[in-house]
Amino acid sequence: MTFNARTATSLVMFLLFAGACVFALGLPQKAAFMPLLIGIPGSLLCLWQLILDLRRPADAPPERGEVAEGRSETEVFLWLGAFAVAIIGFGFIVGGPLVVLAFVKLSSGENWKNALVAGAGTFVVIYGVFILLLELPMFQGLILEAIL
């Protein structure tokens, strides 16, 4: 069992998501829907990551999917910037899947098949959950609005 910066981050994120869920319980049903929609899965995923972090031995090497070194904060901020530009320019439905596809192909080094599946999966989730299931209007993007 180890407690390091990674474990502390998992703990803080779990507390934030769980706190949002507790806060949402005091809201009216319609107002509580979105915080619970995000907070419950976020809490579960953070709790799972916290358990994994606590069970990892202190001297264990990074897991296969983990980045041991080489990824800098600059790269993370560049991807966040690319995501923001894509969402603002092309909206959630087009921009989100494009950035996921680009990230999986370029940053993760996966093949085109995996990148296309990830992009298509992102599109299906965004369209299926937010447009079909929840019937929420999605931001279309400034470039697509101008073109269409």
FENBEL-V871778 format. One record per backbone hydrogen bond with DSSP energy under -1.0 kcal/mol. NH is the residue of the N-H (numbers start at 0). CO is the residue of the C=O. E is the energy in kcal/mol with one decimal. If there is no record, write none. Layout:
nh,co,e
NH,CO,E
NH,CO,E
//
This chain:
nh,co,e
7,3,-2.5
8,4,-2.3
9,5,-2.2
10,6,-2.4
11,7,-2.6
12,8,-2.6
13,9,-2.3
14,10,-2.5
15,11,-2.2
16,12,-2.5
17,13,-2.9
18,14,-2.4
19,15,-2.1
20,16,-1.9
21,17,-2.5
22,18,-2.7
23,19,-2.2
24,20,-1.3
25,22,-1.2
26,23,-1.6
31,27,-2.2
35,31,-2.0
36,32,-2.4
37,33,-1.9
38,34,-3.1
39,35,-2.1
41,37,-1.8
42,38,-2.7
43,39,-2.3
44,40,-2.7
45,41,-2.5
46,42,-2.6
47,43,-2.3
48,44,-2.3
49,45,-2.5
50,46,-2.3
51,47,-2.3
52,48,-2.7
53,49,-2.4
54,50,-1.8
55,51,-1.1
59,56,-1.4
65,62,-1.1
75,71,-1.5
76,72,-2.5
77,73,-2.3
78,74,-2.2
79,75,-2.3
80,76,-2.4
81,77,-2.5
82,78,-2.5
83,79,-2.5
84,80,-2.7
85,81,-2.5
86,82,-2.5
87,83,-2.7
88,84,-2.7
89,85,-3.1
90,86,-1.7
91,138,-1.5
94,90,-1.8
95,91,-1.1
97,93,-1.7
98,94,-2.3
99,95,-2.3
100,96,-2.6
101,97,-2.5
102,98,-2.9
103,99,-2.7
104,100,-2.2
105,101,-3.1
106,102,-1.3
107,102,-2.1
109,103,-2.0
114,110,-2.0
115,111,-3.0
116,112,-2.3
117,113,-2.4
118,114,-2.5
119,115,-2.7
120,116,-2.6
121,117,-2.1
122,118,-2.1
123,119,-2.6
124,120,-2.4
125,121,-2.7
126,122,-3.0
127,123,-2.9
128,124,-2.6
129,125,-1.4
130,126,-1.0
131,126,-2.3
132,127,-2.3
133,128,-2.5
135,129,-3.3
141,87,-3.4
142,88,-1.7
143,88,-1.4
144,140,-2.0
145,141,-1.8
146,142,-2.1
147,143,-3.2
//
